Amino acid sequence: MSYLRATLFMFFIHAIFAGIGWAIYGNQGAVIATAIALLFHIAVFWKADSLVLRAHKAQEVDENHPSPMVRSFVKECRDLSFNAGMICPRLFIMDAHQPNAFAVGRDALHASIAVTNGLLMTLSRAETRAVIAHELAHVKRGDSLSMGIASAVSGLLNRLTWIIFAPIGLSAISSRFISRTVALIFASKSREHAADRDGAKICGKPLDLAAALEKIDRNTVSLLNPIAEKNPATAHIYVVDPLHASKRTHRSSHPATEKRIARLRRQAEDNNISSTAKPETRY
């Protein structure tokens, strides 16, 4: 379904390019715009993850990082990837106070997982491990392709919109329209539930993921995510909706955190799984 959404979205953008070209320059304009759209599609498919990571100023890390906290994060991701039968994605850290994380990449061989400093400092080690497992589940399910494409395209279109409509004072309105359109196309609450379920299986601790979601959701109330606030279409890539409560609507990109927690608790009960013995343990 994620690949289908990505394909349909690219056709949608293709049609917009062709329509604008035809409206301005006729058939010749439509042909030229179609060629430009094709190049645009190729570039986005191959570079969407890089564009998203660059927009978030994410820094790649490995086991040689000077911070013990980051080195532990790298080790946990590699261990969980092995457990899931996957190649460990490239790992990134974002300098942001709000605890959150996301995964992008066109396939499991070219995936990246990024977490904020706030996540590593707020969650326990077991909770962080559970969030990593959730993101690995997205990668394994192929969700990271559409998530990255939507965020990258939305960002590029927003920039183009500001350039085109700034002279007539419609930049903000047009930008919000694009962000909401992209969010509606790619928002998938069932996708998050599936990643919760599969992520809990990867780490083996549904209650740790439930605790992590609760902490992250609580922190989004007081800690803003400037990138997501500026471009709401990126909200769907995060583990928990990063938008401030006042910006969320009934069309939120994520299911209610309470419902996700309830499902994880039922999953733990069904499998007779308890939480980690020392959830307060950090790095």
N, C-alpha and C positions, 0 to 999 in steps of 0.2 A: 504493500500500500504506500510506503514511503517513496519508493521509486516511481510509482504511478503519480503521486502528488508532485514530485519534482518534475517529471516529464510534462504534466499538464500545466504546471506553472511556467515552464520555459516556453511552451506553445503560447500561453497567454501573453507573455512578454514579447514573443515573436510577432504576434498579431498586433500588439500596440505599436511596435516599431513600424511594421508594414503599413498600418493604418495612417500613422502620422506622415510617413513618407508619401503615401498616395494623396492624402489631403493637401499637402503642400506642393508637391511636384508631379502629381499624376502617376502614371504607370512606371515611368523611369524612376521616380522617387521611391515607389514601392519596392522595386528591384534592388536599388541601392540600400534602402533601409533593411531589407531582408538579409542582404549580405552582411551588413553591419551587425544585425541581430545574431546571425550564425556565428560570427567571430566572438561576439559577446557571450553566447552560450558556451562555446568551447573554453573561453577564458574562465568563466565562472565555474564550470564543471571541474577544471583542473586546479583552480586557485581559490575557490570559495573559502576553504579552511584557513588559508594564509591571510585572506582579507579579514576574516572575522577575528582571528588571533591578533592581527596587527591593530585592528580597531580597538581591541581591548588592552593593547600594550602588554600582551602576555609574553613572559620570558621563559624560554625552554630551560628545563632543569634535568639533571641526571644524578647518579649516585655519588658524584664528586662535589656536589653543592656543599658550601661551608655550613649551612644550617642543618643541625640534626633533625629538626622537624621536617624539612623538605626531603632529606635523605630517607627518612622513614616513610614518607608519602610515596617516594619512588619505589621503595622496597615492597610496600603493600600492593601497589598497582602491579608490579611484576609477579608477585605471588598469586594475586587474584587472576591475572591473565593466564597464568599457567594452569590454575584450577579450572578455568573456563575453556581451556583448550584454544587460547587465542595468542596472537603475537601482541606483546605489550605496546600500546599506542605511544606516540610521543607525548611527553608530559610538560605542562606549562603552569606557571604561577602568575596570577594577576594581582597587582597591588591595589586591593580594594578592601574596605572594612566589612562590607556586607558579606556574610558567609554564603557562598553559592558555587556552582560548578556547571560545566557543560562539556559535551563531546561534539566534535565535528570531524569531517573527513569523508571522502567519496566511497571508501570501503574499509574493511577491517585491516588491510595492509597499509592504508594511508590515513589512519585515524589519529586524532589528538584529543587528549583530555586536559582541560584547564580548570584549576580551582583557585579560589581567592585566598589571600593571606588570612582574611577574616575567617574562612572556613577552617583552616588548620588551627587557628588560635581559639576558635569557639567550640568546636566539637571535640569529643574524646577520640582517642585513637580508633576505638571500635566503631564509633559513629562515622568517622572519616572513611574507614574501610568500607562501610556499608554504602556510602555515597559513591565511592569509586566503583563498587560493584554495580550500582544503578547505571552509571555512565557506560560501563563495559557492556551492560545489557543493551543499551541503545546502539552501541557499535555493532554488537553481534547481530542485532535485529535489522541492521541497515538503516536505522533512523538518522544517523549522523549525516548522511548525504543530503536529505531534504532539509534538515535543520541548518546545515551550513549554507546551502544554496539560498534559502529564504532570507537568512540574515545578511549575506553578502549582497544579494540583488537589492534588497530593501535599502541597505546603506548606500549603494551606488545610485539608485533611483532617487533617494532623498537628496543627495548632493546635486544631481542633475536638476531636480525640481526647484531647489533653492536658486540655482543659477538662472533657470528659465523664467520663473515666476516672481523673482525678487523685484524687478522693475515695476510690477503692477501690484505689489503688496499681497500676493496670494501664496507666498512660499509656505507659511505655516499651515494653512488650510490644506494645500495640496500634499504636503509632507504627511500630515495626519491621515489623509485619505489613503495614501499609499501604504503606510504602516498598518492601518486597520485592515486593508484589503489583503495584504500579505499574511497578517495574523489569522484572518478568517480562513484562508486557504490552507494554512499549515497547522493550525491549532488542532491537536488531537489528544483529547483526554484519555481515550482508550490506550494510546501509545504510552502515556505516563504510567497508567495502571500496570500495563504489561512489563514495562521496565522495572517497576517496583517489585513485581512478582518474580521476574527472572533474576533481578539483582539480589533479592533476598536469598534465592537459591544458590547464587554464586558465592556469596559470603557466608551463607548458612545461618544468618541471624536476622530474621524479619523485624524483631523488636529493636535492634540497633538502628535499622533504617528508619523505623517509625520515630524513634527518639531524635534522630538527625533531622528529619523533616520538620518535626515540631520546633526544634531550636532554630532552624533556618527561617521558618515562617515567622516566628516571633521576632526575629531580628530585622526582617524586611520592613517592619513597622517603623523602626527608628533609624535604620541605616539605609540611605538611598543608594541606588545604582545609577550613576549619571548617564551611562551609555544607554541603558534600557529605557530610562525616563525620556531621553532625547529621541530614541527610535524604538517604540514599543514593539515593533515587529521582531525584535531580537529576543523578546521575553520567552518565547516558546522553547528556546534552546536550553534554558537553565533547569536545574533540578527542581527548584521551587520558583514560582512567579516572582521576579525581582521587583516588579512595580510596587510603588507605595499603595497601601490599601485604598486611598482616595482615587487612584487612577484605574483600579480594577473594575471590571464590569461583569455582567452575567455571561459575557462571551469571553471570559478569561481563557488564556492559553492552557491553563492547568486545571485539573479537577480540584475541588476543595481539599485542602490539606487534611482536614478532619476525616474525610472519606478515605483518603489514601492510608492514613494511620489505622483506621478501623479495619480496612482490608488486610493490612499487614499483621495486625493483631489476630485476626481470624486465621490467617495463614500460619502463624506461630502456634495457635491453639490446635489447628487441624494436624499439625506435624509434631505437636508436643515439644516445641522448641522454646527455651528460655532465653533471656537476654544475656549478654556477656557479664561475667561475674563482677568485673570492676569497670563499669561504664565511665567512671570519672577519670580513668587513666588517660593522660595526654602523652605527648612525645617527650 
